[in-house]
Amino acid sequence: MFSDKQKEAYSAVKSPEELRERVLASAEESQNDNTVLFKTQFSRIAAAAACIVLVAVAAFYAFNGNRIEVSVNGTAVGENASVAVAQTQGGIALARHASEADINLKLDLDSDALITVDSGSFDVVGKESNLTEYSAEESIEIVWRSNGMQKSEMTVDYGRKTCVLVLEHNGEWIVTRK
């Protein structure tokens, strides 16, 4: 708080040694108080900024987490969309009836999911086959079999959301994502 010239001028004045020491000590304390005050204010601002960043990151993950992307035979299927699938088994004569279909699905998951079908079955490529229920921990490829049924539903429960895929035969096989 005092400059060196002020300290020298004060030193030139004769005063009791005790008084001189108290004045110099108070000058040093006042300099330290400003530093402490700056550090305290900076710490509060830094803590507030860190809280804001933490809340923003949490909100981002809360609203953007638990996503799933579905592709059928390489074609992406968005919500409330349908994809016609080429006949995979049977011939033209069987096309009038619900013949069996093998549908290749790719499920890109960003969290664990429980996959179930109400009729038919599915294989997890490279892992298990002839399933009606499977717990996936990562993105997987599935071959969904109709087993001669005209309609089958696959439910994918992931996080707090659910994706329902409907495989049905109306002259041709159609996969609809609800």
Residue, then its C-alpha position, 0 to 999 in steps of 0.5 A: m500500500f505504501s510506496d518505497k519512497q513513502k516508507e523511506a520518508y516515514s523512516a526518516v521521521k523519528s518515532p518510537e520503534e514500537l510505533r514504527e513496527r506497527v505501521l509497517a506491519s499494517a502496511e504489509e497486512s493490507q497488501n496481503d488482504n488485497t491478495v486474499l480478497f482477489k483469490t477469494q473472489f476468483s475462487r467463487i467465480a471459478a466455482a460458479a463457472a464449474c457448476i454452470v458447466l456441470v449442469a449444462v453437461a448433465a442437461f445435454y446427456a439427459f436430453n440427448g442420451n439413450r438414442i437408437e438408430v435402426s437400419v433395415n437391409g442398409t436403409a436407415v429407418g427414422e421414427n414413424a417411417s416404413v421401409a419395404v423389404a425385398q422378398t427373401q424366401g419363397g417365390i412369386a407364387l408364395a408372395r400372395h401368402a405370408s411367406e417367411a422373411d429374413i430381415n437384416l437389422k442393424l441397431d446402433l445403440d448408445s446404451d444397454a437395451l433389451i430386445t424382444v419379439d412377440s412372434g417369430s425369432f431373431d439371430v444376433v449375428g456372430k453370437e446367438s440364434n433363434l432368440t425371442e429376447y436378448s440383452a444388448e450392451e452395444s450396437i448389434e446386427i440382427v437377422w429377424r425371422s417372420n417364421g410365416m407370421q403375417k405380423s411381428e413386433m420387435t420391442v427395443d427397450y433402452g434407457r427410459k425409451t422404447c422403440v417398436l419395430v413392426l414387420e408385416h406382410n401386405g403383399e410385400w414385407i414392410v418394416t415400420r418404426k413406431 
